[in-house]
């Protein structure tokens, strides 16, 4: 039971770190998406 609790805590911390990483890189992701959209629509 305690192992399950520890795994759950580690999972929650991992999810929080992942959301933080995505939020920090949103502007980079947005630039990449705009670049690909321009490549596709230009043809």
Long-range contacts (C-beta under 8 A, 24 or more apart in sequence): none
